[in-house]
Amino acid sequence: MSLKLSKFATSLTGDSGTTSLMQDLGEALAADRNYLMLGGGNPGSIPPVQSALREELAKLANDPERFNAMVGPYDSPQGDHQFLSAIASLLRDECGWDVGPENCMLTNGSQAGFFLLFNALAGEFDDGSRKLIELPLTPEYLGYADVGLDNSPLFRSRRPKIETVDSHTIKYRVDFDNMTLGEDSAAICVSRPTNPTGNMISDDEVRELQRIARAGGVPLIIDGAYGQPFPGIVFNDATALFDDNTIVFLSLSKLGLAGIRTGIIVGPAELIAGLSSMNAITNLAPGSAGPGLMLDLVRSRKILNLSREHVQPYYRDRADFAVDVLANAMGDTPWKIHQPEGAFFLWTTFPDIPLHSQKLYERIKDRGALVIAGHHFFAGLEHDPWQHKTECLRITYAQDKDDVRKGIEIVADEVKRAYDGA
Ligand SMILES: Cc1ncc(COP(=O)(O)O)c(C=O)c1O
């Protein structure tokens, strides 16, 4: 059968970083070979979190009324109201945000929420004009890159300022000299902590972005998939900031529930109402397994205890471990990392390495380890001839320590070979 595809389908089935990486991961999982998984964004399996989830599941299974309420009816397009009230109350009490349930909604994973929001704010308008999402600090989450409804650019991206922390550590900062908005700006968006770098954009930087967004009449979007208040994978004392011109994305995925697909959007009530209508058209309703499973944990605030006492320490420990292994394995070979301040990635960079990150990735994969080549994370800077874009790798340290160690040792070996011109 030869199908003629629309612009929408051509754009979503074309050559995209997200698709090729998800396929690569899927193939690796299905392959006979046991790859060391230092590539994707899968959360670790943390025993106290797992046992809290199993307890909730057992409670639901033993309560026919609650069980049916979870699996039987469709929720409203905004999502389960009890859960949204519990989330709003947690955000009010714990973070001091001025929100009610009308400011919150659910999507089938925050990725689905970004698809709705970015296309609601940016893209083509009635009068033929186009608007762009401003990314102040690139490298940025590669899942944003391909969500536009057609192939036209959806982002305006900027290089960061690069601060030297020590001989092996850098930190990206927003370059405010280059942060002016235009008539065609739709919104500013940052992930915090940032995927792929583990950067926590500082409170001051967020406040300045809030100021710029408000002055420019556009919202600031903060993607808190790894951030506060849950799963709280943040290694410094940054604050969860919000105001009436900010839209925050939260997710249950990185707590260990990526398979359940629950994203939470917090923002102005009018926007939430509009996005909920879009949710109705694309999904009828968001899934109710996430809210059903997590309702009591949110109401009791146990979700925060789990985040603080187990999730954050688990990744903090893994981050330290990964840095130690890398430092030992690299020896005298040049290497740098972004300062790990959150999430669960080590962003490594190899100055002047004479091999493109794609080739380096392929050699590492041939040796049985999966990482992600850094050039995928520069959406909007495709035409910028910046050498740094092809000198980086993202290494996930969420999984088994032994695998993380073996994987990093393979990376170090291949980086050395590349510097040696092999
Ligand atoms: C920064 C960031 N935002 C959003 C997402 C999407 O998460 P989900 O759709 O599972 O909620 C991810 C997934 O890896 C991510 O890393």
The ligand as an SDF file (V2000), in Angstrom:
LIG
                    3D

 16 16  0  0  0  0  0  0  0  0999 V2000
   13.4110   17.1030   30.9270 C   0  0  0  0  0  0  0  0  0  0  0  0
   12.3100   16.1510   30.5980 C   0  0  0  0  0  0  0  0  0  0  0  0
   11.0830   16.6370   30.4440 N   0  0  0  0  0  0  0  0  0  0  0  0
   10.0410   15.8450   30.1630 C   0  0  0  0  0  0  0  0  0  0  0  0
   10.2120   14.4910   29.9880 C   0  0  0  0  0  0  0  0  0  0  0  0
    9.0250   13.6520   29.6400 C   0  0  0  0  0  0  0  0  0  0  0  0
    8.6760   12.8290   30.6990 O   0  0  0  0  0  0  0  0  0  0  0  0
    7.3090   12.0690   30.8080 P   0  0  0  0  0  0  0  0  0  0  0  0
    6.5840   12.2060   29.4800 O   0  0  0  0  0  0  0  0  0  0  0  0
    7.6710   10.6660   31.1060 O   0  0  0  0  0  0  0  0  0  0  0  0
    6.5460   12.7360   31.9200 O   0  0  0  0  0  0  0  0  0  0  0  0
   11.4790   13.9250   30.1350 C   0  0  0  0  0  0  0  0  0  0  0  0
   11.6910   12.4690   29.9330 C   0  0  0  0  0  0  0  0  0  0  0  0
   12.7640   11.9570   29.9460 O   0  0  0  0  0  0  0  0  0  0  0  0
   12.5590   14.7880   30.4470 C   0  0  0  0  0  0  0  0  0  0  0  0
   13.7980   14.3090   30.5850 O   0  0  0  0  0  0  0  0  0  0  0  0
  1  2  1  0
  2  3  1  0
  2 15  2  0
  3  4  2  0
  4  5  1  0
  5  6  1  0
  5 12  2  0
  6  7  1  0
  7  8  1  0
  8  9  2  0
  8 10  1  0
  8 11  1  0
 12 13  1  0
 12 15  1  0
 13 14  2  0
 15 16  1  0
M  END
$$$$
